[in-house]
Amino acid sequence: MTVPVSLTLTPPSGGTDFIINGGFEGGISPWVVSGITTYINNANYAHSGTGSVSLGTDSFVGGGTLYQQFTIPSTATTANLSFYLYVTSPLNTTVAYDKMYFEITNTSNQIQQSLGSFSNLDKGAPGAYVLRGPYDLSAFKGQTIRLRYRSVSSHLGGGTEFHLDDVSVK
């Protein structure tokens, strides 16, 4: 006796994520870091899971960079960037001394599109992540690009940390 079997496959909700390890779980790879950028493996600092990244520092003036290179297929139906961010800063001012920019660059690190920025003025309670986005990246379909986060701290500021987690491009 044979019994007919039917199989229905349901794609994951939200489509394919073009970012690998956007939750920073188990390490920072394949992200590339430089400057004052810290991988944190502590659930108390993560939006979800245990991993997150901090750009900037609580004690030094300087900046850090974090980027991932990826391709958005020309057949992609959507390409929307979203991420969770919280900002901590000891600065009590109305001046944006410390900033984090997020941008799309080509593979030679030339800026193709500036998507926005945050500063010490966006500070909140530690761990109080805020969803940022969506930012439409559909203009880059069919291209290999880099999503880059870049922090800078003025000599007057210093001490602002930009915490990132759950970065996604779907």
Secondary structure, DSSP 8 states (H G I E B T S, - for coil): ------------TT----SSSTT-TTS-TT-EEEESEEEEE-GGG-SSSSEEEEEE-SS----EEEEEEEEE-TT-S--EEEEEEEEE-S--SSS--EEEEEEEE-TT--EEEEEEEEEGGG--STT--EEEEEEE-GGGTTEEEEEEEEEEE-SS----EEEEEEEEE-
